[in-house]
């Protein structure tokens, strides 16, 4: 097997059924240098233990996934969500400090869907802006960058009312770039006719917190959440998107984040090996910058 691209990061969602220990081991054993972690496996072992495990692995930490989900109106549920987001910020800061040099204290935010019984998309997006306004000072003090992730419009009703990179940037515009940025995820934005201009804007404004890649292929799975594929197995033009991101000067790790039941059924070593191969063929040829740090 060839050496994996030094900028490849395995998002832990790609090895969904692996424990934290197994995900770290499989990633490091494959020669991949970075990993993005998910909150649930970290909480399962405890933050301090997870941080030590990450430090011992020698891997860089690329992002913490995920928090957000604060579209609901004011009340106990919203207060609980804001408190949980503060906890996620603390987790991201601790894990980034434990990772190898070049680790990034980035917390991915998924806005949440429409509240039950609501049809008010505009109002829901304003509540997202308000929630980030509450969290931004806390994130700044912790040295964590919040990364608003737009999701494909098919998820707008139940998962994320922010559907385009432009919408994410409009929300982020109220805040300092080092505190609030955006997630550029190919699966969610490849279809957008304004995507290249939005990537250019994100770069100009200094807001690309993370670049995530996977592929789109139809027919979609019956559970559309599980419709992601290895880079190169679908229709996404990684050349134009990756070059657009590279042109902005983005030089951090690039995560592969895949939700796919057939891929998850494989062992972690196979998934990481196949991910690295797909990345090397579909994404690496369009990279120019080296890892920062």
C-alpha positions in Angstrom: 0.0 0.0 0.0 1.3 3.5 -0.9 1.9 6.0 1.9 -1.4 8.0 2.7 -1.5 11.6 1.8 -0.1 13.6 4.7 -3.1 15.9 4.7 -5.7 13.1 5.0 -7.7 12.9 8.2 -10.1 10.1 9.0 -13.3 11.5 10.5 -14.4 9.0 13.2 -17.8 8.9 11.6 -16.2 6.9 8.8 -15.4 4.1 11.2 -18.7 4.4 13.0 -18.7 1.0 14.7 -15.1 1.2 15.9 -14.3 2.2 19.5 -12.1 5.2 20.1 -9.1 3.0 20.8 -9.7 1.0 17.6 -10.3 4.1 15.5 -7.0 5.6 16.7 -5.1 2.4 16.2 -6.4 1.7 12.7 -5.7 5.3 11.6 -2.2 5.4 13.0 -1.4 1.8 11.8 -2.3 2.8 8.2 0.1 5.7 8.3 -2.6 8.4 8.3 -1.5 11.3 10.4 -4.8 12.9 11.6 -8.2 12.1 12.9 -11.4 14.0 13.6 -13.2 12.7 16.7 -16.9 12.4 17.6 -18.4 13.4 20.9 -20.1 10.2 21.8 -17.0 7.9 21.7 -15.1 10.6 23.6 -17.7 10.8 26.3 -17.9 7.0 26.5 -14.4 6.8 27.8 -14.3 10.2 29.4 -12.6 13.4 28.2 -9.4 13.1 30.1 -8.9 9.4 29.0 -9.7 10.3 25.4 -7.2 13.1 25.5 -4.5 10.8 26.8 -5.4 8.2 24.2 -5.1 10.8 21.4 -1.8 12.1 22.7 -0.4 8.5 22.9 -1.5 7.8 19.3 0.7 10.6 17.9 -2.2 11.8 15.6 -3.2 15.3 14.9 -6.7 16.4 15.9 -8.6 17.9 12.9 -12.1 18.6 14.2 -14.6 17.7 17.0 -18.0 16.5 15.7 -20.5 17.7 16.4 -22.6 20.2 18.3 -25.2 22.8 17.5 -28.9 21.8 17.2 -30.3 25.0 18.6 -33.2 26.0 16.3 -35.8 25.6 19.0 -37.5 28.7 20.7 -36.4 29.9 24.1 -37.1 27.5 26.9 -35.5 24.7 28.9 -34.7 22.7 25.8 -32.8 25.6 24.2 -31.0 26.3 27.5 -29.9 22.7 27.7 -28.6 22.8 24.1 -26.6 26.0 24.8 -25.1 24.4 27.9 -24.2 21.2 25.9 -22.5 23.3 23.3 -20.3 25.0 25.9 -19.3 21.5 27.0 -18.5 20.6 23.4 -16.3 23.7 23.2 -14.4 22.5 26.3 -14.0 19.1 24.7 -12.6 20.5 21.5 -10.1 22.7 23.3 -8.9 19.8 25.5 -8.5 17.4 22.5 -6.8 19.9 20.3 -4.2 20.5 23.1 -3.6 16.7 23.3 -3.2 16.2 19.6 0.1 16.3 17.7 1.5 19.6 16.5 -0.8 21.1 13.8 -4.0 20.0 15.6 -6.9 22.4 15.1 -9.4 23.4 17.9 -12.4 23.3 15.5 -15.9 22.4 16.6 -18.3 21.5 13.8 -21.8 22.9 14.3 -25.0 21.5 12.7 -27.8 24.0 13.1 -30.7 21.6 13.6 -34.0 21.2 11.7 -37.3 23.0 11.9 -38.8 22.8 15.4 -41.8 20.5 15.6 -44.9 22.1 14.0 -42.9 25.0 12.5 -42.6 26.2 8.9 -40.5 29.2 9.8 -37.1 28.7 8.2 -36.1 32.3 8.5 -37.0 32.5 12.2 -35.1 29.2 12.8 -32.0 30.6 11.1 -32.2 33.7 13.3 -32.2 31.5 16.4 -29.1 29.9 15.1 -27.4 33.3 14.8 -28.6 34.2 18.3 -27.2 30.9 19.7 -23.8 31.4 18.1 -23.9 34.9 19.5 -24.2 33.4 23.0 -21.5 30.9 22.4 -18.9 33.0 20.5 -17.4 34.7 23.6 -17.0 31.3 25.3 -15.4 29.8 22.2 -13.1 32.7 21.9 -11.9 32.4 25.5 -11.3 28.7 24.9 -9.4 29.3 21.7 -11.9 27.2 19.7 -13.3 28.0 16.2 -16.9 27.2 15.6 -17.4 25.8 12.1 -21.0 26.2 10.8 -21.8 23.3 8.5 -24.4 23.7 5.8 -26.1 20.5 4.9 -27.8 19.4 1.7 -31.3 20.8 1.4 -32.9 17.4 1.8 -32.0 17.6 5.5 -33.5 21.1 6.0 -36.7 19.9 7.7 -35.2 17.6 10.3 -31.4 18.2 10.6 -30.1 21.5 9.3 -31.9 24.6 8.2 -28.6 26.1 6.9 -28.4 24.6 3.4 -25.8 26.6 1.5 -22.3 27.8 2.1 -23.5 31.3 1.4 -26.1 31.1 4.2 -23.5 29.8 6.6 -21.2 32.7 5.7 -24.0 35.2 6.2 -24.5 33.9 9.8 -20.7 33.8 10.4 -20.3 37.4 9.2 -21.4 38.8 12.5 -18.4 37.3 14.3 -14.6 37.3 14.2 -13.3 34.7 11.6 -11.0 33.0 14.1 -14.1 32.4 16.3 -16.8 31.5 13.8 -15.9 29.9 10.5 -17.6 27.3 8.1 -17.3 23.7 7.2 -16.8 23.0 3.5 -18.2 19.5 3.0 -18.4 18.3 -0.6 -21.3 16.0 0.0 -23.5 18.9 1.0 -22.5 21.7 -1.3 -21.4 20.1 -4.6 -24.7 20.8 -6.3 -24.8 24.6 -5.5 -24.4 26.8 -8.6 -22.8 29.4 -6.4 -20.4 27.0 -4.6 -17.1 28.2 -6.2 -17.9 31.9 -5.5 -18.9 30.9 -2.0 -15.6 29.1 -1.4 -13.8 32.1 -2.7 -15.7 34.3 -0.3 -15.1 32.0 2.6 -11.4 32.1 1.9 -11.3 35.9 1.4 -13.1 36.3 4.8 -10.7 33.8 6.5 -13.5 31.4 7.5 -12.7 27.9 6.1 -12.3 26.0 9.4 -12.3 22.6 7.8 -12.6 20.9 4.4 -14.4 17.5 4.4 -14.8 15.2 1.5 -16.8 12.2 0.4 -18.8 11.4 -2.7 -22.4 11.5 -3.9 -23.9 8.6 -5.9 -27.5 7.7 -6.7 -29.7 5.9 -6.0 -29.6 7.3 -2.4 -29.9 4.9 0.5 -33.4 4.4 2.0 -32.0 6.4 4.9 -30.6 9.3 3.0 -28.2 10.1 6.0 -26.3 7.0 5.0 -25.7 7.9 1.3 -22.0 8.9 1.4 -19.3 7.2 -0.5 -15.6 7.0 -0.8 -14.1 9.9 -2.8 -14.0 8.9 -6.5 -17.0 6.5 -6.3 -19.6 9.0 -7.3 -20.2 12.2 -9.3 -18.6 15.0 -7.3 -16.0 17.1 -9.1 -13.2 17.0 -6.5 -10.9 18.8 -8.9 -12.8 22.1 -9.1 -13.8 22.1 -5.4 -10.4 21.1 -4.0 -8.6 23.6 -6.2 -11.0 26.3 -5.1 -10.3 25.5 -1.5 -6.6 25.3 -2.1 -6.6 28.7 -3.9 -7.9 30.3 -0.7 -4.7 29.3 1.1 -6.3 26.6 3.2 -3.5 24.2 4.2 -5.0 22.2 7.1 -6.0 18.6 7.2 -8.8 17.3 5.0 -11.2 14.9 6.5 -13.0 12.1 4.9 -16.4 11.7 6.6 -18.6 8.8 5.3 -21.9 7.5 6.6 -22.6 4.3 4.7 -23.9 1.1 6.2 -22.1 -1.1 3.7 -18.8 0.6 4.5 -19.4 0.6 8.2 -19.9 -3.2 8.0 -16.2 -3.6 7.1 -13.4 -3.7 9.7 -11.7 -0.4 10.7 -8.4 -1.3 9.0 -10.1 -2.0 5.7 -12.2 1.2 5.9 -9.1 3.3 6.6 -7.1 1.6 3.8 -9.9 2.1 1.3 -10.4 5.7 2.4 -6.8 6.5 1.9 -6.8 4.9 -1.6 -9.9 6.9 -2.6 -8.5 10.1 -1.3 -5.2 9.5 -3.0 -6.8 9.0 -6.3 -9.6 11.6 -6.2 -8.4 14.4 -4.0 -4.6 14.3 -3.7 -3.8 15.2 -7.3 -5.5 18.6 -6.8 -3.6 19.6 -3.6 -0.8 22.1 -3.6 -0.4 23.2 0.0 1.3 21.2 2.8 0.0 20.8 6.3 0.4 23.9 8.4 2.7 23.5 11.4 
